[in-house]
Amino acid sequence: MDWKTTMYKLNNGSKETLKNLAKEKGIVLFFYPHANTTFCTLEAKEFEKNLELIESKGYAVVGASRDLISDQQDFVDNCKLTFPLISDTEEILHKGLMVLDQDNDDAAIRSSFILDKELNVKKEMRNVEAVEHIKELIASL
């Protein structure tokens, strides 16, 4: 399957393509290993804190992990997130953007991407610190 055209399951139970989630200039897409864990919570809250700034630059924020929809919705509720989370249980998006660590039992690699409106990768940041990389990411928008 092509990661760019797949309909992904969101935390609220709906399905959308990445293109439909994009704003005028594109998407800031971040991958995290597990919902409701310490560093993933810090990262998600930092994106929420910077959401208005990111959106003002024409980008949507979307998070993704391999967690179940119910776990994603719990994460949204616990962190008071207002952006969508993708439940990529089939790993289509994870494999498409190569964020699985084959040397570590296919663990998800904390990564962030800036995708343009056509879903081309403008910037990729892999194996990042949960919070520290977000300023650099925003500066690249």
N, C-alpha and C positions, 0 to 999 in steps of 0.2 A: 504493500500500500504506500501511496505517496503521502508523506507527512504534511505537505502543503494543502492537500485537498480533503483530507480526512475530516469527518465530523467527530469532534471530541466531546466526551461527556464532561459536563461542568458540575461544580459543587451543588448547584441548585437542581440537578437532574435533567436540565436541558442539554441539547447538543448543538454545537456551532463549529464552523471552520475557523481557522486562525484569521483568514481574510475578513470574516464577518466581525471578528473581535477587534480588528485594527481601527485606529483613528486615522486622521488625515495623513500623517506621515508614516505610521506603522505601529509596531508593538515593541515594548520592552518585555521580553519573556525570560522568566527565571525558573530554574530547576532547583529543587531542594530534595534532600533524601527522604524525610518523613515528616508528615504533619504533626503538629503538637509536640515537637521535641524542642529542646532549649534553643539551639542555634537557628533552627528553621523558624521558630517563633520570633526571635530577634530580627531575622532578615525580613520576614513578612511584615512585621510592624514598621520597620524602617521604610519599606516600599510604600506602605500606607501613609506614613508621615510625609513622604515626598510625592504622593500621588498627584496632588494639585499642580505642582511644578512640572512633573513629567507630562501630564495631560496638557498643560499650557504650551508645551513645546510640540504638541500634535501627536503624542504617542499614548497608546493604551498600556496598562500594566496587566500582565497575565502570569500567574504562577502555575507550575506543573510538577507533579510527582506521580508515583505509581500507587498512591493510596486510593482506597475505595472512595466512592462518592460520599458516603456517610462520614468518613473520616475527614474528607475535605470540607464538608459543611460544618462539622464540629470545629475545625480549624478556623474557618471564616467567623463563626460565632464567637469562639474564644478570643480571637485577636481583633474582632470588630472590623474585619476587612470589607472593603466596598468594591474590590476588583475580583474578577473570576479566577477560580482555580480549576485546572484541568486534571481529571482523574485518568491518567494514561496507563491503565492497568495492562493494556496490550503492548505497551512500550513502543508504539509506532513513532511518537514524537521523540522519545528518548533515543531510539536507535537512529532516527532520521538526522538528529543533530549530534549524534555520537557522544552522549553524556553518560554512558555506562562504563564503569571501570572493569575491564575484562581481567585485570590482574587482582581484583579484589571482589571476587564472587559476584560480578555485575552490579556492584553498588552504584547508586546514582552519584554522579559527580556534581557538587554544587557549582552551577554555571549560570551565566546571564548572557543574553543576546539582545542586540538591537536589530530588529528586522524592519525593512522598509515595507511600504504598502503592498508590494508584490511578493513579500516574504523572503526577499534576498537578505542574507546576513551582512549587515553593515559593520557590526562589531561583535566579537565574541570574547568572553572572559570565562576561563575554565578554572576549576579547582580554586575558587575564590574564598576569601573570608566572608562570613555571613553578612556583616554590616559595612565593613570598611570599603568594599569595592563599589558601593552604590553611588558615592560622590563622583568617582571617576566615570562611571557609566552615565550619570546625568550630564557631566561636562562634555560628553561625546555626542549628546543629542543635538 
